[in-house]
Amino acid sequence: MELNCKHVWAHISDYIDDTVTAELRADIERHLEHCEICSAILDSTRNILVLTADDRTFELPVGFSKRLHERLALALADEADAPTLK
């Protein structure tokens, strides 16, 4: 069966978890051989799983939270001031 990207995306978690049928696994692997986008999505999904499973904590730089909130406030203000289409 020829899969398109949407089919692969729908099964990417099951593919990683090895819960897809052997036939579907083969179809996904055939698709991944020639699709850079789906290969990148697979790699990114695996990276996210590794990162979220990592129980280490990281110290944020001093002032990071304040700068983040200031940037978010500016972005929200800019968005509120942007003209809307009616």
Secondary structure as UniProt FT lines:
FT   HELIX           5..17
FT   HELIX           22..34
FT   HELIX           36..53
FT   TURN            62..63
FT   HELIX           64..81
//
